Amino acid sequence: MGDNLESVPTVIAPASKSEFHRALIMAALTQSACKIFGYSDCNDVKETIGALTTLGVRISKIDGGLAVDGSEIKKNQTVELNITESASTLRFLLPVLGALGLSGKIFVGERLYVRFNDDDVKFYDDIGMNVKKEDGYIAFCGKLSGGCYAVSASATSQNLSGLIMALPTISENSTVYISYAVSRGYTLMTLKMLEKFGVKHTADNLHIELAGKYKETTVSVSGDYSAAANFALLGTLKNSLNVLGLAEDSAQPDKAFLKILSDSGGKTYFDGGTLCVRKAETLHGFCADLTDTPDVFPVCAVLAAFSTGESVLIGTNRLKNKESDRLAAIEKNLSLMGINFVSGGNRLQIFGGNPKPFVPNSFSDHRIAMAFSVAATALAEKPTYDACVAKSYPNFFEELERICQN
């Protein structure tokens, strides 16, 4: 199909940090020895490893992955953890700490302290935990038990995923009723990982039933669609390329970006295990509801900037409480590109087609840095390294420069 696979540059997608977080925590909760292949060395995963290590979990590198032994995980005592910037680590682990009967303090970074808000506190109150923000740290206590829970996941799915991961440690049968949920695809990702660790489930949009306890296993983590979206964008805008390591049948929600690319006139397809991205001849405006996939909002905004005509991106209400005020960051960079836009009513209208060269402003947000560096590169600007990408993709700029030199 199309170009010979060996005739264009190739990039290997890093392991999915979303999957890796989940696999690490579940492996620890088996309270036995597990192996995870497809290691991610991003800062967020390192924070989860650090927190689990503090909890007594033994984690060591093996060829191609990690060995995880949770046989000595701490229970029924007081602990102190340090989680600088990973909201996933914090929200995933809080229900787990409750399931283990632990109490104590979690010291967090300045931005994460702001991001952890009243919606989070209410979620933990609803499941019987006492979690509150103190001066520079988050205090927690309250032991979870099995049974039935009723929660809302209207602001983030991460707390819900944390609860789902915690429950198999304390009961073989639990039910969670959900009044409202965003980012359902990430909850589905959690449930699919549970299956790999021996926990069965039935689920719909309003409730989840879990059956079984964690079992020792070996799992493989596939490539990260959130990270790969940046190179799919680059291949569409600048020069054709191939991406290795992605699972074509992945449950990762950000795989949806490939459909959005297609809707705008881009061309991607799988050839065996390779995602082939071909430079687009023309791109046109499109409409995309990104309410459940806010992580690809920046790459979609860049795509819209290069697409002739009007594009409409829905879901801006999900962007404020990220590593930056992500909507404001997108608007600033669009302005730097000379692109007109209108923002309001939970949507961003972008009038694209003729972006000008610019120097991106990352706002110290990894996803803004990557997406708009791709945009600048497509406009013949040399990419400038920004350390914030270490949160999810430490060698992004090295790969970006290498691909552009081919």
Buried (B, 14 or more C-beta within 10 A) or exposed (E): EEBEBEEBBBBBBBBBBBBBBBBBBBBBBBBBBBBBBBBBBBBBBBBBBBBBEBBBBBBEEEEEBBBBBBEEBBBEEEBEBBBBBBBBBBBBBBBBBBBBBBBBBBBBBEBBBEBBEEBBBBBBEBBEBEBEBEEEBBEBBBBBEBEEBEBBBBBBBBBBBBBBBBBBBBBEEBBBEBEEBBBBBBBBBBBBBBEBBBBEBEBEEEBBBBBBBBBBBEBBBBBBBBBBBBBBBBBBBBBBBBBBBBBEEBBBBBBBBBEBBEBBBBBBBBEEEBBBBBBBEEBBBBBBBBBBBBBBBBBBBBBBBBBBBBBBBBBBBBBEBBBBBBBEBBBBBBEBBEBEBEBEEBBBBBBBBEBEEBEBBBBBBBBBBBBBBBBBBBBEBEBEEBEBBBBBBBEBBEBBEEBBEE
